[in-house]
Amino acid sequence: MKTDLFRALTLARREVLPFGPSYHTAFRFRLLPAARVSSPFSTLSPWRNQVHTSSPIIPDLDNATALPVKSPKHKELPVNCPGCGAYTQAEQKDEAGFYSLTRGAVQLYRTQDFEEAVYQKALSNLSPEAAKAVGIDNALADQALPPSPKTAIQPPYCDRCHNLVNHSIGEPIVHPPVKAIEETISESPHKSNHIWHVIDAADFPQSLILNIDKRIAHAHLRTRNRRSKDKKFVKGGLVDMNFIITRSDLLAPKKEQVDRLVPKLREILREKLGLSGRNVRMGNLHVVSAERGWWTKDVKEQIALSNGANWLVGRVNVGKSKLFESIFPKGTNREVNQSKRQKEILLDSPVDDEELLNAASADEADSQPHLGKRFSLLPPAQVAAQYPMMPIISGLPGTTASPIRVPFRDGRGELIDLPGVQRPSLELYVHPNEQSKLIMTSRVTPERIVMKPGTSVLLGGLIRIKPISPDTIIMAHSFTPLPPHKTSNEKAEQIHNGQLHANIKSMALRSELSKMASAGIYKLNTDVTRSYTGALTRRDGVGLKPERLPFVMYGTDILIEGVGWVELLAQVRKPKNTAVRRQLIPASQEMLDLEMTASDTPPEEIVAPTTSPFPEVEVFSPEGKYIAQRTSLCAFALGGPLQKKVAARPRRSMKSVKSQRRPQEKFKPIRR
């Protein structure tokens, strides 16, 4: 019986692997190399509208017999890398999408269909008696069962993604501009397009793309008008926008504490949007954490119920790929025969033969205008699966090289991860070995740094904060991965400019220290008295109102682009002058300007004094950039270091407490 099985396998191998395949057979099974345009796709060159195709081009038919034909036992690689979305190529090793055919995962993926075909052909050649003797039921063998997720071989990653996942080695790609993102979304095949703008919580709102609602397909933001509609159709299609603040676990250690910060975050975002943001409702703001799983379920349900394309738009290294895995609705596709589906894709060519004949050369393909509509920046979507492969997660900026389309609900909807838009970064001024430390991967518990007059703080040798207000003690809480160092003003200036070499932790390059300049003077104009006075203003404590206290506490957050923020805090004594004292009540002078009309004049008792009542600091950074300011979130009061327990009387014994709780027997007089 074993001899019959061996003969069946041999015959099946000969039938599946013919000795002389014709050109038509090679073309139908895509055994010829894919076509390449005259300008090859490059992830290291500047972004441009590049034309790609996954279908082979028919060469000269007279020389067809001299073409090298691949063996049919090797299947074609995926059109796009499932990890970064780059188009598959085998020429430029240093770029995304390159596959090394000698890698084990690649060889295993290319031979899986050949082994399956040999097995199915051998079963058909076996006689019923031989199959029964071996223990094979032909009735069950004829049924095409889909491979289970555990046994099915997933498409491999390209060499760049493989090195990023296993060795943390890779080169970043050239980041596309906002114009390229606009063109990609405009080529959407769906009528309904839902744009999810991902913003990083570490430097919020610095990673916001300004005027994104107007630049990308005129996305609709609902206003405060009671007649404002929640949906808006543009050119026959629905386009709406939602904001997602990701990595919210960096703001506070608990979910309930971040919930209390949502009103502040909403006002900061409205202020960043400018004049158009004053009338926006901001009901489409979601504050999530993919690391902790906070509020990702709500976003996942909203995406699962929506039809059309869901686009993740954002800047570089804001956490889009990690958020993609958390909010993708898995298990919404029907079970399908994946092997049968793959064969149908191989047999059915998406491009007509007539068009392929016309595109015999790359120059002709570029010269024909009708091909530009078919070949676009938007790559094909992945095959629908219950649990598809997700984009890789890496700290390298620009991991995603091309849009990654993953369908759900049998193709009714898609979740698309777009490449990150370029944003300013301090990597140019940091040593290459220290660049990975600029990203804040987990919440920082800072120590309080007290800056007395005449002292400054250096952060990683890149940022310098210098207090300006005399006789004011400023406290700094650094929510950044940059190591802090406090020293005098003169010494800090010499170290920052490279004139003095001190034995401190510095991440800056020596050659870039001469580019340090002032980024501006910032005021601590946020009233944080209630947040930092503790039991004095707490209701269950003394319960005093902040207006009754003889001092005011001001604070602000100094943002560092792509790194984090530094919270500054100062306690100012209230002046005895009534005019100046009344001015300290508002949080800022801008609130007074909003309350007064154009014809009103401020009263005499609240005229601004010659000196600002708010403490001021001057911040120095490379070329005077990468610095911004926002309203203080009082993050140190939420997630500061744990306070040590004060020595107190030891705990009372429970035995004495229980004896007091026991009901006492009433005294009964003795009758004689």
C-alpha positions as CSV (number, residue, x, y, z in Angstrom):
1,M,0.0,0.0,0.0
2,K,2.9,2.3,0.7
3,T,4.1,1.7,-2.9
4,D,0.8,2.9,-4.3
5,L,1.0,6.0,-2.2
6,F,4.5,6.7,-3.3
7,R,3.5,6.2,-7.0
8,A,0.6,8.6,-6.5
9,L,2.8,11.2,-5.0
10,T,5.4,10.9,-7.9
11,L,2.7,11.2,-10.5
12,A,1.2,14.2,-8.8
13,R,4.5,15.9,-8.6
14,R,5.1,15.4,-12.3
15,E,1.6,16.7,-13.2
16,V,1.9,19.7,-10.9
17,L,5.4,20.5,-12.0
18,P,5.6,20.1,-15.8
19,F,9.0,20.0,-17.5
20,G,8.3,22.6,-20.2
21,P,5.7,25.2,-19.2
22,S,4.5,27.4,-22.0
23,Y,4.6,31.2,-21.9
24,H,0.8,31.3,-21.5
25,T,1.0,29.0,-18.5
26,A,3.7,31.2,-17.0
27,F,1.7,34.3,-17.6
28,R,-1.6,33.0,-16.2
29,F,0.1,31.9,-13.0
30,R,2.2,35.1,-12.7
31,L,5.5,33.4,-13.0
32,L,7.2,36.3,-14.7
33,P,8.7,39.2,-12.8
34,A,6.5,42.1,-12.1
35,A,6.8,45.2,-14.3
36,R,8.8,48.2,-13.2
37,V,8.5,51.8,-14.3
38,S,11.3,53.9,-15.6
39,S,11.6,55.7,-12.3
40,P,11.8,52.9,-9.7
41,F,10.0,53.3,-6.4
42,S,12.3,54.6,-3.7
43,T,11.7,55.1,-0.1
44,L,14.8,57.1,0.4
45,S,14.2,59.7,-2.4
46,P,11.9,62.7,-2.1
47,W,8.2,61.9,-2.2
48,R,6.6,62.0,-5.6
49,N,3.6,60.6,-7.4
50,Q,5.1,57.2,-8.3
51,V,3.3,54.7,-10.5
52,H,3.2,51.1,-9.4
53,T,1.7,47.9,-10.8
54,S,1.5,44.4,-9.5
55,S,0.7,42.8,-12.9
56,P,3.4,41.5,-15.3
57,I,4.0,43.2,-18.6
58,I,4.1,41.0,-21.7
59,P,7.5,41.3,-23.4
60,D,8.2,40.7,-27.1
61,L,6.4,37.5,-28.1
62,D,9.2,36.6,-30.6
63,N,11.7,36.3,-27.7
64,A,9.3,34.7,-25.3
65,T,11.0,31.3,-25.4
66,A,14.3,32.8,-24.2
67,L,12.8,34.3,-21.1
68,P,13.8,32.6,-17.8
69,V,10.7,31.1,-16.3
70,K,10.3,30.4,-12.6
71,S,9.4,27.0,-11.3
72,P,5.7,26.6,-10.6
73,K,6.4,25.2,-7.2
74,H,7.3,28.8,-6.0
75,K,4.3,31.1,-5.5
76,E,4.6,34.8,-5.9
77,L,5.3,37.1,-2.9
78,P,2.5,39.5,-1.7
79,V,2.2,42.7,-3.7
80,N,2.8,44.8,-0.6
81,C,4.6,44.0,2.6
82,P,2.0,43.5,5.4
83,G,4.2,45.2,7.9
84,C,5.1,48.5,6.3
85,G,2.9,48.6,3.2
86,A,5.9,49.0,0.8
87,Y,5.6,47.5,-2.7
88,T,7.5,44.2,-3.1
89,Q,10.8,44.6,-4.9
90,A,14.0,42.5,-5.2
91,E,16.6,45.1,-6.4
92,Q,17.4,47.7,-3.8
93,K,18.3,46.0,-0.5
94,D,18.5,49.1,1.6
95,E,14.9,50.2,0.9
96,A,11.5,49.0,2.2
97,G,9.8,46.1,0.4
98,F,12.9,44.1,-0.4
99,Y,12.6,40.3,0.1
100,S,15.6,38.0,0.3
101,L,14.6,34.8,-1.3
102,T,17.0,32.8,0.8
103,R,15.3,33.7,4.1
104,G,13.5,30.8,5.7
105,A,10.2,32.5,6.2
106,V,10.1,33.5,2.6
107,Q,11.0,30.0,1.3
108,L,8.3,28.4,3.5
109,Y,5.6,30.8,2.3
110,R,6.5,30.3,-1.4
111,T,6.4,26.5,-1.2
112,Q,3.2,26.0,0.8
113,D,0.8,26.0,-2.2
114,F,3.0,23.6,-4.1
115,E,3.0,21.0,-1.3
116,E,-0.8,21.4,-0.9
117,A,-1.3,20.9,-4.7
118,V,0.9,17.7,-4.7
119,Y,-1.1,16.3,-1.7
120,Q,-4.5,17.0,-3.3
121,K,-3.3,15.5,-6.7
122,A,-2.0,12.4,-4.9
123,L,-5.3,11.8,-3.2
124,S,-7.1,12.0,-6.5
125,N,-4.7,9.4,-8.1
126,L,-5.1,6.9,-5.2
127,S,-7.6,4.1,-5.6
128,P,-10.3,3.8,-2.9
129,E,-8.8,0.5,-1.6
130,A,-5.3,2.0,-1.3
131,A,-6.7,5.2,0.4
132,K,-8.7,3.1,2.8
133,A,-5.7,1.0,3.7
134,V,-3.6,4.0,4.4
135,G,-6.3,5.5,6.5
136,I,-7.5,8.4,4.2
137,D,-11.2,9.0,3.7
138,N,-11.8,10.4,0.1
139,A,-15.1,11.8,1.1
140,L,-13.4,14.0,3.7
141,A,-10.4,14.7,1.5
142,D,-12.5,16.2,-1.3
143,Q,-13.9,18.8,1.0
144,A,-11.8,22.0,0.8
145,L,-11.4,23.1,4.3
146,P,-9.9,26.6,5.1
147,P,-6.6,26.4,7.0
148,S,-6.9,27.3,10.6
149,P,-5.2,30.5,11.9
150,K,-2.7,28.4,13.8
151,T,-1.5,26.2,10.9
152,A,-1.9,28.7,8.0
153,I,1.4,30.4,6.9
154,Q,1.0,34.2,6.9
155,P,2.8,36.3,4.3
156,P,6.3,37.2,5.5
157,Y,7.6,40.7,6.3
158,C,10.1,42.3,4.1
159,D,13.8,42.4,5.2
160,R,13.5,45.9,6.6
161,C,10.5,45.0,8.8
162,H,12.2,41.7,9.8
163,N,15.3,43.7,11.0
164,L,13.1,46.2,12.8
165,V,11.1,43.6,14.7
166,N,14.0,41.3,15.6
167,H,17.1,43.5,15.7
168,S,15.7,47.1,16.0
169,I,17.8,48.1,12.9
170,G,16.5,50.0,10.0
171,E,16.6,53.2,8.0
172,P,13.7,55.7,8.1
173,I,12.0,56.6,4.9
174,V,11.3,60.0,3.4
175,H,8.1,61.2,5.0
176,P,5.3,62.3,2.7
177,P,3.9,65.9,2.9
178,V,0.3,66.7,3.6
179,K,-0.4,67.2,-0.1
180,A,0.4,63.5,-0.8
181,I,-2.0,62.4,2.0
182,E,-4.7,64.6,0.4
183,E,-4.2,62.9,-3.0
184,T,-4.2,59.5,-1.5
185,I,-7.5,60.1,0.4
186,S,-9.1,61.6,-2.7
187,E,-8.6,58.3,-4.6
188,S,-10.7,56.4,-2.1
189,P,-13.0,53.8,-3.7
190,H,-15.6,54.3,-0.9
191,K,-18.3,56.9,-0.8
192,S,-18.0,57.2,3.0
193,N,-14.7,58.3,4.4
194,H,-14.0,58.7,8.1
195,I,-10.8,60.5,9.0
196,W,-9.3,59.8,12.4
197,H,-6.6,62.4,13.2
198,V,-4.2,60.8,15.7
199,I,-2.5,63.3,18.1
200,D,0.2,62.4,20.6
201,A,-0.4,63.1,24.2
202,A,3.3,63.6,25.0
203,D,3.5,67.0,23.4
204,F,-0.2,67.7,22.9
205,P,-1.2,69.7,20.8
206,Q,2.1,70.1,18.9
207,S,1.4,67.1,16.7
208,L,-1.8,68.6,15.4
209,I,-1.9,69.2,11.6
210,L,-3.2,72.8,11.3
211,N,-6.2,73.3,9.1
212,I,-6.6,69.6,8.5
213,D,-10.3,69.8,8.3
214,K,-10.0,72.2,5.3
215,R,-7.1,70.6,3.6
216,I,-8.3,67.0,3.5
217,A,-11.5,66.6,1.5
218,H,-13.2,69.4,3.4
219,A,-13.9,67.2,6.4
220,H,-16.9,68.3,8.5
221,L,-16.6,69.5,12.1
222,R,-20.0,70.1,13.8
223,T,-20.4,73.5,15.2
224,R,-22.3,74.7,18.3
225,N,-25.3,75.8,16.3
226,R,-28.3,73.8,17.3
227,R,-29.2,73.4,13.6
228,S,-25.7,72.1,12.7
229,K,-25.9,68.6,11.1
230,D,-23.7,65.8,12.3
231,K,-23.1,64.6,8.7
232,K,-22.0,66.4,5.6
233,F,-21.8,65.1,2.0
234,V,-19.1,66.4,-0.3
235,K,-19.3,65.5,-4.0
236,G,-21.8,62.8,-3.3
237,G,-19.7,61.2,-0.5
238,L,-19.7,61.4,3.3
239,V,-16.6,62.9,4.9
240,D,-16.3,63.4,8.7
241,M,-13.4,63.8,11.1
242,N,-12.6,62.6,14.6
243,F,-9.7,63.4,16.9
244,I,-7.9,60.8,18.8
245,I,-5.4,61.7,21.6
246,T,-3.4,58.5,21.9
247,R,-0.9,57.5,24.6
248,S,-3.0,59.1,27.3
249,D,-1.4,56.9,29.9
250,L,1.5,59.4,29.8
251,L,-0.7,62.1,31.4
252,A,-1.8,60.3,34.6
253,P,-1.4,56.9,36.2
254,K,-5.2,56.1,36.4
255,K,-8.0,56.1,33.9
256,E,-10.3,58.2,36.2
257,Q,-7.6,60.9,36.5
258,V,-7.3,61.2,32.7
259,D,-11.1,61.5,32.5
260,R,-11.0,64.7,34.6
261,L,-8.4,66.1,32.1
262,V,-10.7,65.8,29.1
263,P,-12.4,69.2,29.5
264,K,-8.9,70.9,29.7
265,L,-7.7,68.9,26.6
266,R,-10.8,69.9,24.7
267,E,-10.2,73.6,25.4
268,I,-6.5,73.4,24.5
269,L,-7.4,71.7,21.2
270,R,-10.1,74.3,20.5
271,E,-7.6,77.1,21.1
272,K,-5.0,75.4,18.8
273,L,-7.5,75.2,16.0
274,G,-7.7,79.0,16.0
275,L,-10.8,81.1,15.2
276,S,-12.6,78.3,13.5
277,G,-12.2,76.1,16.7
278,R,-14.2,78.4,19.0
279,N,-17.5,77.3,17.6
280,V,-16.7,73.6,17.3
281,R,-18.5,71.2,19.6
282,M,-15.6,68.8,20.1
283,G,-17.9,65.9,20.7
284,N,-15.7,63.9,18.3
285,L,-12.7,63.9,20.6
286,H,-11.5,60.5,21.9
287,V,-8.7,60.2,24.5
288,V,-7.4,56.6,24.3
289,S,-4.4,54.5,25.4
290,A,-3.5,51.5,23.3
291,E,-0.9,50.4,25.9
292,R,-3.5,50.2,28.7
293,G,-6.6,49.6,26.6
294,W,-8.4,52.7,27.8
295,W,-11.4,53.7,25.7
296,T,-10.2,51.6,22.7
297,K,-13.3,49.5,22.8
298,D,-15.6,52.5,22.1
299,V,-13.5,53.5,19.1
300,K,-13.4,49.9,17.9
301,E,-17.2,49.6,18.0
302,Q,-17.7,52.9,16.2
303,I,-15.3,51.8,13.4
304,A,-17.0,48.3,13.2
305,L,-20.4,49.9,12.6
306,S,-19.2,52.3,10.0
307,N,-19.1,51.5,6.3
308,G,-16.4,52.8,4.0
309,A,-12.8,53.8,4.6
310,N,-11.4,54.8,8.0
311,W,-8.2,56.7,7.6
312,L,-5.6,57.1,10.4
313,V,-3.9,60.4,9.7
314,G,-1.1,61.8,11.9
315,R,2.5,62.9,12.2
316,V,5.5,60.6,12.6
317,N,5.8,58.6,15.8
318,V,2.4,59.4,17.3
319,G,1.4,55.8,17.8
320,K,-0.8,55.1,14.8
321,S,0.4,51.6,14.1
322,K,0.0,50.5,17.7
323,L,-3.4,52.1,17.8
324,F,-4.3,50.3,14.6
325,E,-4.0,46.9,16.2
326,S,-6.1,48.0,19.2
327,I,-9.1,49.5,17.3
328,F,-9.2,47.1,14.4
329,P,-12.5,45.1,14.6
330,K,-11.2,41.5,14.4
331,G,-13.4,38.5,13.7
332,T,-15.9,40.4,11.6
333,N,-15.2,38.6,8.3
334,R,-16.9,35.4,7.2
335,E,-14.9,32.1,7.1
336,V,-13.7,31.6,3.5
337,N,-11.5,29.0,1.8
338,Q,-8.2,30.9,1.7
339,S,-6.4,28.5,-0.6
340,K,-9.3,28.7,-3.1
341,R,-9.3,32.5,-2.8
342,Q,-5.5,32.6,-3.5
343,K,-5.9,30.5,-6.6
344,E,-8.7,32.7,-7.9
345,I,-6.5,35.8,-7.4
346,L,-3.7,34.2,-9.3
347,L,-5.9,33.1,-12.2
348,D,-7.9,36.4,-12.5
349,S,-5.7,39.2,-13.8
350,P,-6.8,42.7,-12.7
351,V,-5.5,44.2,-15.9
352,D,-6.8,43.3,-19.4
353,D,-4.5,41.7,-21.9
354,E,-4.9,44.6,-24.3
355,E,-3.7,47.1,-21.8
356,L,-0.7,44.9,-20.9
357,L,0.2,44.7,-24.6
358,N,0.1,48.5,-24.8
359,A,2.4,48.8,-21.7
360,A,5.2,46.8,-23.2
361,S,7.8,49.3,-22.1
362,A,8.0,51.7,-19.1
363,D,8.2,54.7,-21.4
364,E,5.0,53.8,-23.1
365,A,3.3,53.2,-19.8
366,D,4.3,56.6,-18.6
367,S,3.2,58.3,-21.9
368,Q,-0.3,56.9,-21.9
369,P,-2.7,59.2,-19.9
370,H,-5.4,56.5,-19.2
371,L,-3.0,54.4,-17.1
372,G,-2.7,57.2,-14.6
373,K,-6.2,56.7,-13.4
374,R,-5.8,53.0,-12.9
375,F,-2.4,53.1,-11.2
376,S,-2.6,55.4,-8.2
377,L,-1.0,56.0,-4.8
378,L,-3.5,53.8,-3.1
379,P,-2.3,50.1,-3.1
380,P,-4.6,47.2,-3.2
381,A,-6.3,46.0,0.0
382,Q,-5.3,42.8,1.8
383,V,-7.3,39.6,1.5
384,A,-10.2,39.6,4.0
385,A,-9.4,37.4,7.0
386,Q,-10.8,36.9,10.5
387,Y,-7.5,37.8,12.1
388,P,-5.3,39.5,9.5
389,M,-1.7,40.6,9.9
390,M,-1.2,43.9,11.6
391,P,1.4,46.6,10.8
392,I,4.6,46.3,12.7
393,I,5.3,48.5,15.7
394,S,8.6,50.3,16.0
395,G,10.1,53.4,17.5
396,L,11.8,54.2,14.2
397,P,10.3,57.3,12.7
398,G,8.6,56.5,9.4
399,T,8.1,52.8,9.8
400,T,5.0,52.8,7.5
401,A,6.2,53.3,4.0
402,S,2.9,53.1,2.1
403,P,-0.8,52.9,3.0
404,I,-1.9,49.6,4.6
405,R,-5.5,48.6,3.8
406,V,-7.0,45.9,6.0
407,P,-10.7,45.2,5.2
408,F,-13.4,44.1,7.8
409,R,-17.0,43.0,7.6
410,D,-16.4,41.2,4.3
411,G,-15.1,44.4,2.6
412,R,-17.8,46.7,3.6
413,G,-15.3,48.7,5.6
414,E,-11.5,49.3,5.7
415,L,-9.1,50.6,8.2
416,I,-6.2,52.3,6.5
417,D,-2.9,53.2,8.2
418,L,-1.3,56.1,6.3
419,P,2.4,57.1,6.5
420,G,3.2,59.7,9.1
421,V,3.6,63.3,8.1
422,Q,7.0,64.9,8.8
423,R,7.3,67.0,12.0
424,P,10.2,68.8,13.5
425,S,12.4,66.7,15.7
426,L,15.5,67.0,17.9
427,E,17.2,63.9,16.3
428,L,19.4,66.1,14.1
429,Y,21.1,67.4,17.2
430,V,21.3,64.2,19.2
431,H,24.0,61.5,19.1
432,P,22.8,58.5,16.9
433,N,23.2,56.2,19.9
434,E,20.9,58.4,21.9
435,Q,18.1,59.1,19.4
436,S,16.0,56.1,20.5
437,K,15.8,57.6,24.0
438,L,14.0,60.7,22.8
439,I,10.7,58.9,22.7
440,M,8.8,58.6,26.0
441,T,7.6,55.0,25.9
442,S,6.1,55.0,29.5
443,R,4.9,57.5,32.0
444,V,7.7,59.5,33.8
445,T,7.5,60.1,37.5
446,P,9.6,63.3,37.9
447,E,11.4,64.7,40.9
448,R,10.8,68.3,41.9
449,I,13.6,70.6,40.9
450,V,13.7,73.9,42.8
451,M,15.2,76.7,40.9
452,K,16.2,79.6,43.1
453,P,17.2,83.0,41.6
454,G,20.5,82.6,39.7
455,T,20.1,79.0,38.8
456,S,19.0,77.2,35.6
457,V,18.1,73.7,34.5
458,L,19.7,71.7,31.6
459,L,17.7,68.9,30.1
460,G,19.9,66.4,28.3
461,G,22.3,69.2,27.2
462,L,19.6,70.3,24.6
463,I,17.1,72.5,26.5
464,R,17.9,75.2,29.0
465,I,15.3,76.9,31.3
466,K,16.4,80.1,33.0
467,P,14.1,82.0,35.4
468,I,13.9,85.7,34.8
469,S,11.7,87.0,37.6
470,P,13.7,88.1,40.6
471,D,13.0,86.9,44.1
472,T,10.8,84.1,42.8
473,I,11.4,80.4,43.3
474,I,10.2,78.3,40.4
475,M,9.7,74.5,40.7
476,A,10.2,72.4,37.6
477,H,8.8,68.9,36.9
478,S,10.3,67.3,33.8
479,F,8.0,64.8,32.1
480,T,10.7,63.9,29.5
481,P,13.2,61.2,29.1
482,L,16.0,63.9,29.1
483,P,18.2,63.8,32.2
484,P,18.0,67.0,34.2
485,H,20.9,69.0,35.7
486,K,20.6,72.1,37.9
487,T,23.5,74.6,38.0
488,S,24.2,78.3,38.1
489,N,23.2,80.5,35.2
490,E,26.8,81.2,34.1
491,K,27.8,77.6,34.2
492,A,24.6,76.4,32.4
493,E,25.2,78.9,29.6
494,Q,28.8,77.8,29.1
495,I,27.8,74.1,29.1
496,H,24.9,74.7,26.7
497,N,27.1,76.6,24.2
498,G,29.9,74.1,24.3
499,Q,32.4,76.4,26.0
500,L,32.7,74.3,29.1
501,H,33.0,70.5,29.2
502,A,31.4,69.2,32.4
503,N,30.9,65.7,33.6
504,I,27.1,65.6,33.1
505,K,24.8,63.4,31.0
506,S,24.5,65.1,27.6
507,M,22.8,63.7,24.5
508,A,23.7,66.6,22.2
509,L,26.3,66.5,19.6
510,R,29.4,68.6,20.2
511,S,29.2,70.0,16.7
512,E,25.7,71.3,17.2
513,L,26.1,73.1,20.5
514,S,26.9,76.4,18.7
515,K,23.4,76.5,17.3
516,M,21.7,77.0,20.6
517,A,19.5,80.1,20.7
518,S,16.6,81.6,22.7
519,A,13.2,80.2,22.0
520,G,11.4,83.0,23.8
521,I,10.1,84.2,27.1
522,Y,7.1,82.4,28.6
523,K,4.8,83.4,31.4
524,L,3.4,81.2,34.1
525,N,-0.1,82.4,33.5
526,T,-2.3,79.5,34.6
527,D,-3.8,79.7,38.1
528,V,-3.2,76.3,39.7
529,T,-3.9,77.3,43.3
530,R,-6.7,74.9,44.0
531,S,-4.7,71.9,42.6
532,Y,-1.6,72.4,44.7
533,T,-2.8,73.8,48.0
534,G,-4.0,70.4,49.2
535,A,-6.1,70.3,52.4
536,L,-6.3,74.1,52.5
537,T,-8.9,74.3,49.7
538,R,-10.2,70.8,49.7
539,R,-13.8,70.4,50.8
540,D,-13.1,67.6,53.2
541,G,-10.2,69.6,54.7
542,V,-10.1,73.3,55.8
543,G,-12.3,74.2,52.9
544,L,-10.9,77.7,52.2
545,K,-11.6,79.5,48.9
546,P,-8.5,80.3,46.9
547,E,-9.4,84.0,47.0
548,R,-9.0,84.1,50.8
549,L,-5.4,82.7,50.6
550,P,-2.6,85.3,50.9
551,F,-0.7,83.8,47.9
552,V,-1.4,82.6,44.3
553,M,0.2,79.6,42.6
554,Y,0.9,80.0,38.8
555,G,2.0,77.3,36.4
556,T,2.4,76.4,32.8
557,D,3.6,73.5,30.6
558,I,6.6,74.0,28.3
559,L,6.3,71.6,25.4
560,I,9.3,70.0,23.6
561,E,8.4,68.8,20.1
562,G,8.2,65.0,20.0
563,V,9.7,64.5,23.4
564,G,7.4,65.6,26.3
565,W,6.7,68.6,28.5
566,V,8.1,70.4,31.5
567,E,5.7,71.7,34.1
568,L,6.7,74.9,35.8
569,L,5.2,76.1,39.1
570,A,5.7,79.2,41.2
571,Q,4.1,80.6,44.4
572,V,3.5,84.4,44.3
573,R,2.6,86.5,47.3
574,K,-0.5,88.6,46.7
575,P,0.3,92.4,46.7
576,K,-1.3,94.8,49.2
577,N,-2.3,97.1,46.4
578,T,-6.0,96.5,45.6
579,A,-5.6,97.5,42.0
580,V,-2.9,94.9,41.3
581,R,-4.6,92.3,43.6
582,R,-7.8,92.4,41.6
583,Q,-5.9,91.8,38.4
584,L,-4.4,88.6,39.8
585,I,-7.9,87.0,40.0
586,P,-8.3,86.2,36.2
587,A,-6.1,83.4,34.8
588,S,-4.8,85.7,32.0
589,Q,-5.3,89.1,30.4
590,E,-7.0,87.4,27.4
591,M,-10.0,86.5,29.5
592,L,-10.5,90.2,30.3
593,D,-10.2,91.1,26.6
594,L,-13.0,88.7,25.7
595,E,-15.3,90.1,28.3
596,M,-14.9,93.7,27.2
597,T,-16.3,95.1,24.0
598,A,-14.4,97.2,21.5
599,S,-15.9,100.5,22.9
600,D,-15.3,99.6,26.6
601,T,-12.3,100.8,28.5
602,P,-10.8,99.0,31.4
603,P,-11.5,100.5,34.8
604,E,-8.7,102.3,36.6
605,E,-8.4,99.8,39.4
606,I,-7.5,96.9,37.1
607,V,-5.0,98.7,34.8
608,A,-2.0,96.5,34.2
609,P,1.0,97.4,36.2
610,T,4.4,98.2,34.7
611,T,5.8,94.8,35.8
612,S,4.0,91.6,34.9
613,P,2.5,89.8,37.9
614,F,3.2,86.5,36.3
615,P,6.6,84.8,36.8
616,E,8.6,84.5,33.6
617,V,11.2,82.1,32.3
618,E,13.4,82.1,29.2
619,V,13.9,78.8,27.3
620,F,16.9,78.0,25.0
621,S,16.8,75.3,22.4
622,P,18.6,74.3,19.1
623,E,18.1,77.2,16.7
624,G,15.4,78.5,19.0
625,K,12.8,76.0,17.8
626,Y,10.9,72.9,19.0
627,I,9.4,74.8,22.0
628,A,5.7,75.7,22.7
629,Q,3.4,76.5,25.6
630,R,0.0,75.2,26.8
631,T,-2.3,75.5,29.8
632,S,-0.9,73.6,32.8
633,L,-2.5,70.1,33.3
634,C,-1.2,69.8,36.8
635,A,0.2,66.4,36.0
636,F,2.6,66.4,39.0
637,A,-0.4,66.6,41.3
638,L,-1.9,63.5,39.7
639,G,1.2,61.4,39.0
640,G,4.0,62.7,41.2
641,P,6.1,60.5,43.4
642,L,4.5,58.7,46.3
643,Q,4.6,60.5,49.6
644,K,6.3,58.8,52.5
645,K,4.1,57.9,55.4
646,V,4.6,60.1,58.4
647,A,5.4,58.3,61.7
648,A,2.3,58.1,63.7
649,R,0.8,56.2,66.6
650,P,0.7,52.4,66.0
651,R,-2.5,50.8,64.9
652,R,-5.0,50.0,67.6
653,S,-5.7,46.4,68.5
654,M,-8.9,45.0,67.1
655,K,-9.5,43.0,70.3
656,S,-10.2,46.2,72.3
657,V,-12.4,47.5,69.4
658,K,-14.5,44.4,69.3
659,S,-15.0,44.4,73.0
660,Q,-16.4,47.9,72.7
661,R,-18.8,46.9,70.0
662,R,-20.1,44.0,72.0
663,P,-23.5,45.0,73.7
664,Q,-23.2,45.4,77.4
665,E,-25.5,43.5,79.7
666,K,-27.8,45.7,81.7
667,F,-27.4,45.7,85.5
668,K,-30.2,43.8,87.1
669,P,-30.8,44.4,90.9
670,I,-30.9,41.2,93.0
671,R,-34.3,40.6,94.6
672,R,-34.3,39.3,98.2
